[in-house]
């Protein structure tokens, strides 16, 4: 038996980590309330993949087949230049391999699937957020912005990398900016759009990617190097104008995307930032997901870490005899996975976003070599997944 037969837990955030932790904690017999500041479940978002231990979590939830039936249909990663295809990397054929994983799904679709799977002991509250947390020896009083209050035994902060709840309680978090913006958007699909994740680079540290989805639109991402983090604080209209100017003289699909981004309702600009937190708990408040360890989309395992971390946290709570012991076990198991994920290749993201014509030419030549049959074979031989399924512990308390 874990901490006690049943405790009350409040989770802030209803994206991936929050609903996953809620599912497992409720399955272990705890009462869980999930609060989300959006007025309804946020079903927007770009393509994410699930690998290794993350896929094993879905398997243990009985959701693997459901999620697999809702994937985007992406067939692989294709790099293109001004004169056509430079290299192609087909989707992986196992749990972890390939730039495109076997499970590629829209973030919002995955979030909805996780929420729908929630046991009856989970209550979702939308349109509210944590305003204040007051802790004592017996628990915590959580006061919401809307005025409601909850008396709970623990609070799990499963918000984003710029979590305001975390920042009020943790003053030692290091936010490491990568110097790269990415503007994520959704545009109308055209007949020439195919099922490849297509990546185009140009000078000035700029790139464009286009990815298929399974709802009749195309997902795009415009990434560009910048040392100015203030662009993300501008209002939407000025962000769109700035992005339009940055890509003004770019060819390929840039004119089409620039025009579409002026009217699309779904546009999100992110200044990529890793979260390095020396501790994931403060009393009865525990960090999970991006709020604890965001490795940025560049790592390729953000969703997998969210699923894995939420499962391990729930398992430790269900197994340990005290909350401090549960947190200690959670950190001991998750730190190695997070540390590996946050060790990005040297030169990231600048090597993949050359500024000069010479740098762009070098990159394209390297891609041609890497995309050849010998190059792909060598990459497959020496690459290893960041989060293997066999690293995921089993918790009998969660199996009931």
Number of C-alpha atoms within 10 A of each C-alpha: 12 17 17 15 10 15 16 18 24 26 27 26 27 27 25 27 31 28 30 26 29 33 26 25 30 24 21 24 19 21 19 27 21 24 21 24 17 14 10 12 18 16 14 14 20 22 21 23 23 28 29 24 26 28 26 23 24 20 14 14 17 12 17 15 10 13 20 14 12 18 20 19 20 23 19 20 22 20 21 19 16 11 7 8 14 21 21 20 20 18 21 16 11 12 19 25 18 20 16 23 24 24 26 24 25 23 20 19 20 25 22 17 17 24 22 11 15 19 16 11 15 21 14 18 18 15 13 17 22 23 16 15 19 11 18 10 8 11 18 21 18 22 17 16 14 11 11 12 15 15 17 20 20 23 26 26 27 30 25 20 20 15 17 15 21 24 12 11 14 17 9 11 17 12 16 13 15 18 17 22 24 21 20 19 23 24 22 13 15 10 5 6 15 17 18 21 25 20 21 21 26 23 17 18 21 24 22 22 20 25 24 25 23 14 10 10 15 20 21 25 22 24 24 27 20 15 12 11 14 8 17 16 12 12 9 14 9 13 18 20 13 14 20 18 12 15 20 12 9 18 12 15 12 18 14 12 21 21 12 15 21 15 11 12 11 14 20 17 21 16 24 23 20 24 22 20 18 12 14 23 22 15 17 22 23 21 28 28 28 24 27 28 29 29 27 22 14 16 17 19 25 26 24 24 30 25 26 29 31 29 31 25 26 26 26 26 27 29 22 18 14 15 21 16 15 22 26 16 18 22 19 11 18 18 13 12 17 22 14 14 22 20 11 14 10 8 9 15 19 16 15 16 23 23 18 13 12 10 17 21 15 13 16 18 14 14 17 15 14 19 19 15 10 11 15 16 12 12 13 12 9 7 10 11 16 22 23 17 18 10 13 19 13 13 16 12 19 21 12 8
